[in-house]
Amino acid sequence: MKLLQIDSSARSHPHGEVIRRDLSTTTFPQITDDWNATYLEDAKLTPAQRSYLSTSNALIEELEAAETVVIGAPMYNFSIPSSLKAWIDQTVRLGKTIGYGPNGPHGLLTKKKVVVITSRGGDYEKGTPREAFDFQEPYLRHILGFIGLTDVTFIHAEKQAREEAAVSFAGAAERIGGVVIDQNQQVAL
Ligand SMILES: Cc1cc2nc3c(=O)[nH]c(=O)nc-3n(C[C@H](O)[C@H](O)[C@H](O)COP(=O)(O)O)c2cc1C
């Protein structure tokens, strides 16, 4: 698929920057015993340890630099795709995105907006029989909050394997428009 994005609003952000990270075309290192290097002082790292941590460093720098983060996440087996879990494993890191004080851990990434857009084959809305099987939104809310990202908006395209898929998709697209308008209004204030 080739995507052409045309922006024509007079109030667009010509100096804004969009960083895109497609997790389906990237493989991150597995978390192994080498992850213990995250507890060492930078100056004490061997070249191999430095290389192992370079992916994590790059992903965290990217996250720190962003004011708004948009995450696209289909539901896989009631939760998130393993590629997104691999990204989380690289970005949740003591000393970088989590601090530890007398009251325990606290998130270090603050003042960012996060929008998570999900799609699911079934229907996990409140009051539906599958509501309790949604391990996607509760997990993402918790882990994002754990690193300080507490301003999180979820937009779900439910029922994508059902007849109502198109209607549900259109509803989600409309809600995305609402989030964009909200953000612009905040910029204008
Ligand atoms: C490996 C895999 C596992 C899935 N598991 C679930 C699931 O547990 N619950 C569900 O409602 N849909 C599940 N689905 C359906 C997807 O969530 C649905 O098709 C979604 O629209 C895919 O998003 P995408 O088109 O952005 O990739 C699964 C799909 C795949 C490929």
The ligand as an SDF file (V2000), in Angstrom:
LIG
                    3D

 31 33  0  0  0  0  0  0  0  0999 V2000
   -2.7390  -13.5890   15.8530 C   0  0  0  0  0  0  0  0  0  0  0  0
   -4.0620  -12.9110   16.0110 C   0  0  0  0  0  0  0  0  0  0  0  0
   -4.7260  -13.0050   17.2200 C   0  0  0  0  0  0  0  0  0  0  0  0
   -5.9530  -12.3590   17.3930 C   0  0  0  0  0  0  0  0  0  0  0  0
   -6.5680  -12.4240   18.5980 N   0  0  0  0  0  0  0  0  0  0  0  0
   -7.7500  -11.7770   18.7830 C   0  0  0  0  0  0  0  0  0  0  0  0
   -8.3930  -11.8000   20.0470 C   0  0  0  0  0  0  0  0  0  0  0  0
   -7.9290  -12.3600   21.0190 O   0  0  0  0  0  0  0  0  0  0  0  0
   -9.5900  -11.1430   20.1620 N   0  0  0  0  0  0  0  0  0  0  0  0
  -10.1470  -10.4590   19.1250 C   0  0  0  0  0  0  0  0  0  0  0  0
  -11.2150   -9.8690   19.2990 O   0  0  0  0  0  0  0  0  0  0  0  0
   -9.5530  -10.4170   17.9220 N   0  0  0  0  0  0  0  0  0  0  0  0
   -8.3640  -11.0440   17.7290 C   0  0  0  0  0  0  0  0  0  0  0  0
   -7.7510  -11.0060   16.5060 N   0  0  0  0  0  0  0  0  0  0  0  0
   -8.3710  -10.2070   15.4280 C   0  0  0  0  0  0  0  0  0  0  0  0
   -7.7040   -8.8390   15.3250 C   0  0  0  0  0  0  0  0  0  0  0  0
   -7.6690   -8.1520   16.5400 O   0  0  0  0  0  0  0  0  0  0  0  0
   -8.4990   -7.9790   14.3040 C   0  0  0  0  0  0  0  0  0  0  0  0
   -8.5480   -8.6390   13.0760 O   0  0  0  0  0  0  0  0  0  0  0  0
   -7.8840   -6.6160   14.1490 C   0  0  0  0  0  0  0  0  0  0  0  0
   -8.7660   -5.8420   13.3610 O   0  0  0  0  0  0  0  0  0  0  0  0
   -6.5060   -6.6680   13.4700 C   0  0  0  0  0  0  0  0  0  0  0  0
   -6.0040   -5.3610   13.3600 O   0  0  0  0  0  0  0  0  0  0  0  0
   -5.1820   -4.8630   12.0830 P   0  0  0  0  0  0  0  0  0  0  0  0
   -6.0960   -5.0110   10.9170 O   0  0  0  0  0  0  0  0  0  0  0  0
   -4.8410   -3.4540   12.4020 O   0  0  0  0  0  0  0  0  0  0  0  0
   -3.9740   -5.7430   11.9840 O   0  0  0  0  0  0  0  0  0  0  0  0
   -6.5300  -11.6390   16.3130 C   0  0  0  0  0  0  0  0  0  0  0  0
   -5.8410  -11.5720   15.0890 C   0  0  0  0  0  0  0  0  0  0  0  0
   -4.6400  -12.2060   14.9320 C   0  0  0  0  0  0  0  0  0  0  0  0
   -3.9260  -12.1050   13.6010 C   0  0  0  0  0  0  0  0  0  0  0  0
  1  2  1  0
  2  3  1  0
  2 30  2  0
  3  4  2  0
  4  5  1  0
  4 28  1  0
  5  6  2  0
  6  7  1  0
  6 13  1  0
  7  8  2  0
  7  9  1  0
  9 10  1  0
 10 11  2  0
 10 12  1  0
 12 13  2  0
 13 14  1  0
 14 15  1  0
 14 28  1  0
 15 16  1  0
 16 17  1  0
 16 18  1  0
 18 19  1  0
 18 20  1  0
 20 21  1  0
 20 22  1  0
 22 23  1  0
 23 24  1  0
 24 25  2  0
 24 26  1  0
 24 27  1  0
 28 29  2  0
 29 30  1  0
 30 31  1  0
M  END
$$$$
